[in-house]
Amino acid sequence: MKKSNIKYIVLGILLVFTIGIAALNNFKVKADSGWDSDYDSGWDSGSSWDSGSSWDSDWSSSSSYSSGGGGGSMSFSGFVTFLIIMAVVIYVMSKSKASGSPNSSYLRITQFISEDEIRKIIPDFNKEEFLVNAYQKFLDVQGAWSEFDYDALRKYLSDELFNTYKSQLKVLNAKKQKNIMTDFNKLDINTVTAYQNEGKATIEVELIVSFYDYVVDKDNNVVRGQKNRKITNHYILTFISSKQVKNKSNKCPNCNAPLDNVASNKCPYCKSTIVSEHYDWVLSKKEIKKN
């Protein structure tokens, strides 16, 4: 085989490998409060496949090489065609994965917990009212995240989740970026599990919702996601209430340091914000359900 052909083969393999890595990385790009959503980062489909590319003259070789399989052979141009097809397939797969169409099918949870079952734990529980409030809290959290509203987040979130979100927002703010989420469309919501432990009541909710979700820079340029394409997320939301807790803990939930005689709402040791008590349901966990 000619050395020039070997060079082109190696370059072709590196090209496909690079595009494959980029596609896989796109699967991991996240936004949504807490960086939950996976979506496309906005490839320009014409950026590397322009017919006028300087690669054209290099790909025109008609040389052939041996497949090394005992007499079989494959033309060089055929091999290049194979590489290009593989690159296109990888690219299309990445776009498809990122689309998040509202019509996407999800593996649904079939065993929901009824209002009567939850009332064994919380006697005055009203399922319809709870789900309305749970969805509203979800929207409030998304809105507070988008607006860097720490006071609102502290009201809606558990201590641990609030401190996590606050740290993430500081990084986003340092980059002078903003995560915009709009036009929410609730597709379904239901209660999944409920239990009580050490005076805390916990209810998990399944929520399927579609919305626009993207990140802009200080000049309002989109740097992640696509502002004209909705995504659909399948969440498991965990809500807790400490309404029945009689003895307040005097330890920081973040570093476990003693908080006796601390007048402020910050831990003097780790500087985490402390939410004194949950007199209402607050969100303690929000995760994407993977199919």
Secondary structure, 3 states (H helix, E strand, C coil): CCHHHHHHHHHHHHHHHHHHHHHHHHHHCEECCCCCEECCCCCCCCCCCCCCCCHHHHHCCCCEEECCCCCCEEEHHHHHHHHHHHHHHHHHHHHHHHHCCCCCCCCCCCCCCCHHHHHCCCCCCCHHHHHHHHHHHHHHHHHHHHCCCHHHHHHHECHHHHHHHHHHHHHHHHCCCEEEEEEEEEEEEEEEEEEEECCEEEEEEEEEEEEEEEEECCCCCEEEEEEEEEEEEEEEEEEEECCCCCCCCCECCCCCCECCCCCCCECCCCCCECCCCCCCCEEEEEEECCC
